[in-house]
Amino acid sequence: MIDDVGPGDAADSGRVSFSTTLQNLLWAEAKRREGLALHDHPHGLNALQPDSPATRRLHLRHLEVAAECDLVAEQVMADVAARAGRAGASYPEMGSAARITRQAARNRWPMAVGTRWYLHTLTGRKDPHGVSLALLRSRDKAVSTGWEAVRKGDAASGGVVAALVCDSERRVVWGCLFDFVQYDAVTTDLPADLVEVPDAGEAHTRWVSRWSRFVNSEIERRAARS
């Protein structure tokens, strides 16, 4: 009978295998630095005599190698984080991968995430709105592009009715909509449930729906107030 192995079991098994391989490499390097061939005795940590001078030297050599491995790992992670950032990864994603917080990832690799500003625009006066997305390298350019698109004044005939800009971590930093009373673009603050923009999938679809409802209600509120 073959036991069922779930995805979690396979992942755990893979991590154990990786850990064992890494430990064997460290042990082999410690022996090499002590002038011992890989297949020379002692063959493992459990074969060491607990209180001999040779054992003490080998343990210290092992500790030296392990400490050096930690430094190498930091260098590797910094390089990989930079590559991930160039590929569009965010600090929350890097933090999740490295099992640290988003802020810790930002502090650890401050230059990893490049400057990206996402311009979201909403078109059409009523539902269903059309949505578009543009990627720009300057915050000022993203804001000015969104502002000009909204203030053209053709929102009633299907033009851009609202725009917002979010940073590389997809947090909204600016937003505006078309005020049909002033007949011009006006800046607006977004509610808390809109300031974090999911990048894809069902969560993003729900976010767009909430943004559409907010824009509609805000335009109606401004019209009623006049």
matplotlib code that plots the C-alpha trace (Angstrom):
import matplotlib.pyplot as plt

x = [0.0, 1.3, 0.7, -0.9, 1.5, 0.0, 1.6, 2.5, 4.2, 6.2, 7.3, 8.4, 10.3, 12.0, 13.1, 14.5, 16.4, 17.7, 18.8, 20.6, 22.4, 23.5, 24.7, 26.7, 28.3, 29.3, 30.7, 32.7, 34.1, 35.1, 36.9, 38.7, 39.9, 41.3, 43.2, 40.9, 39.6, 35.8, 35.9, 38.4, 37.2, 35.2, 32.4, 29.9, 29.3, 28.2, 31.5, 33.5, 35.2, 33.6, 36.6, 39.7, 41.8, 41.2, 37.4, 37.5, 39.4, 37.0, 34.0, 35.5, 36.2, 32.7, 31.4, 33.7, 32.2, 28.6, 29.2, 30.7, 27.7, 25.5, 27.4, 27.3, 23.5, 23.1, 25.0, 22.9, 19.6, 20.6, 21.4, 18.2, 16.1, 17.5, 16.7, 13.2, 12.7, 13.7, 11.2, 8.4, 8.3, 7.1, 8.4, 5.4, 6.2, 9.9, 9.0, 6.7, 9.4, 12.1, 9.6, 10.0, 7.7, 7.3, 9.1, 11.9, 12.4, 12.4, 15.0, 17.1, 17.1, 16.3, 17.3, 15.7, 12.4, 12.7, 10.6, 7.3, 4.0, 0.8, -1.9, -5.4, -8.2, -11.9, -14.0, -17.7, -20.2, -22.1, -21.6, -20.2, -17.0, -14.0, -10.7, -7.2, -3.7, -0.4, 3.1, 5.2, 8.7, 7.8, 5.2, 4.8, 4.3, 1.7, -0.2, -0.2, -1.2, -4.2, -5.1, -5.2, -7.2, -9.9, -10.1, -10.7, -14.4, -15.6, -16.4, -20.2, -19.6, -17.4, -14.1, -12.1, -14.2, -11.6, -7.9, -5.5, -1.8, -0.2, 3.4, 5.5, 3.9, 0.5, -0.5, -2.6, -0.7, -3.1, -6.6, -9.0, -12.4, -14.5, -16.8, -19.8, -20.8, -17.5, -17.0, -13.4, -11.1, -10.9, -8.6, -10.2, -9.3, -10.1, -11.6, -9.4, -10.6, -9.3, -5.8, -4.2, -4.6, -4.4, -2.3, -4.5, -7.2, -10.5, -9.2, -8.4, -11.8, -13.5, -11.3, -12.3, -15.9, -15.5, -13.6, -16.4, -19.1, -17.1, -16.6, -20.4, -21.4, -18.9, -20.1, -23.7, -22.9, -21.1, -24.1, -26.6, -24.6, -24.7]
y = [0.0, 3.5, 6.2, 9.4, 12.3, 15.8, 19.0, 20.1, 16.8, 17.0, 20.5, 19.5, 16.6, 18.8, 21.3, 18.4, 17.1, 20.6, 21.1, 17.8, 18.6, 22.0, 20.5, 17.9, 20.6, 22.6, 19.5, 18.6, 22.1, 22.1, 18.8, 20.1, 23.2, 20.9, 18.9, 15.9, 14.2, 13.9, 10.1, 10.3, 9.6, 11.2, 10.6, 12.7, 14.8, 11.8, 10.1, 12.9, 12.3, 14.8, 16.1, 15.8, 18.8, 17.5, 17.5, 21.1, 22.3, 20.6, 22.0, 25.5, 25.1, 23.9, 27.1, 29.2, 27.7, 28.0, 31.7, 32.3, 30.5, 33.1, 35.9, 34.3, 33.8, 37.5, 38.3, 35.8, 37.2, 40.8, 39.8, 37.8, 40.6, 43.0, 40.7, 40.1, 43.8, 44.4, 41.7, 43.7, 42.0, 44.1, 44.3, 42.4, 39.6, 39.6, 39.6, 36.7, 34.7, 35.5, 35.0, 38.5, 41.5, 44.0, 46.7, 44.4, 43.5, 47.2, 47.9, 44.9, 45.6, 49.4, 49.6, 46.4, 47.7, 50.2, 53.3, 52.4, 54.4, 52.8, 55.0, 53.6, 55.3, 54.8, 55.7, 56.3, 58.2, 55.2, 51.5, 49.5, 51.6, 50.9, 50.5, 51.0, 50.8, 52.5, 52.1, 55.2, 55.9, 59.3, 60.1, 63.6, 62.2, 59.7, 62.3, 64.9, 62.3, 61.2, 64.8, 65.8, 62.7, 63.5, 67.3, 67.1, 67.4, 64.5, 62.2, 62.4, 61.0, 58.1, 59.8, 59.4, 60.1, 59.2, 58.4, 57.4, 56.7, 54.0, 53.3, 50.2, 48.5, 49.4, 51.8, 54.8, 58.1, 60.4, 60.3, 62.6, 62.5, 64.6, 67.0, 67.7, 70.8, 72.5, 70.8, 70.1, 67.6, 67.6, 65.7, 63.3, 61.1, 57.4, 55.3, 52.9, 49.8, 51.4, 52.5, 49.1, 47.9, 44.1, 43.5, 40.8, 38.2, 38.2, 40.6, 43.2, 42.8, 43.4, 46.4, 47.9, 47.4, 49.2, 52.1, 52.4, 52.6, 55.1, 57.3, 57.1, 58.0, 60.8, 62.4, 62.1, 63.6, 66.6, 67.1, 67.0, 69.4, 72.0]
z = [0.0, -0.9, 1.6, 0.3, 0.3, 0.1, -1.2, 2.3, 3.0, -0.3, 0.5, 4.0, 2.6, 0.1, 2.8, 4.9, 1.9, 1.2, 4.8, 4.9, 1.7, 3.0, 6.3, 4.5, 2.4, 5.5, 7.2, 4.1, 3.9, 7.6, 7.1, 4.0, 5.9, 8.6, 6.0, 6.1, 2.9, 2.5, 3.2, 6.1, 9.6, 11.3, 8.9, 10.8, 13.9, 15.9, 15.3, 17.0, 20.4, 22.7, 24.5, 22.3, 21.0, 17.4, 18.1, 19.4, 16.4, 14.0, 15.8, 15.7, 12.0, 11.4, 13.2, 11.0, 7.9, 9.1, 9.9, 6.5, 4.9, 6.7, 5.1, 1.6, 2.1, 2.8, -0.4, -2.4, -1.0, -1.8, -5.4, -5.8, -4.2, -6.8, -9.6, -8.3, -8.0, -11.6, -12.5, -10.8, -7.4, -4.5, -0.9, 0.4, -2.0, -1.1, 2.6, 2.2, 0.3, 2.9, 5.8, 7.1, 7.1, 4.3, 6.3, 7.1, 3.4, 2.6, 5.3, 4.2, 0.5, 0.2, -3.5, -4.7, -5.8, -8.6, -9.1, -10.6, -10.5, -11.6, -13.1, -13.0, -14.9, -14.8, -17.9, -18.5, -16.4, -15.1, -14.6, -16.3, -16.2, -18.3, -16.5, -17.9, -16.4, -17.3, -15.8, -15.5, -14.0, -12.5, -9.9, -11.3, -14.8, -13.5, -11.6, -14.4, -17.0, -14.8, -14.0, -17.7, -18.7, -16.1, -16.7, -20.4, -19.7, -21.9, -19.0, -19.7, -23.2, -22.1, -21.2, -18.1, -15.0, -12.3, -11.9, -9.2, -8.8, -6.7, -5.9, -6.5, -3.5, -5.0, -2.3, -3.5, -3.3, -5.2, -6.7, -8.5, -10.2, -12.5, -10.7, -13.0, -11.0, -11.3, -14.6, -13.8, -12.1, -8.3, -6.0, -3.6, -0.6, -0.9, 1.9, 3.7, 1.8, -1.5, -0.5, -1.1, -4.8, -5.4, -8.5, -10.2, -9.8, -8.0, -5.3, -8.0, -9.6, -6.3, -5.7, -9.1, -8.2, -4.9, -6.6, -9.2, -6.5, -4.6, -7.7, -8.5, -4.9, -4.6, -7.9, -6.8, -3.4, -4.9, -7.3, -4.4, -2.3, -5.1]

ax = plt.figure().add_subplot(projection="3d")
ax.plot(x, y, z, "-o")
ax.set_aspect("equal")
plt.show()
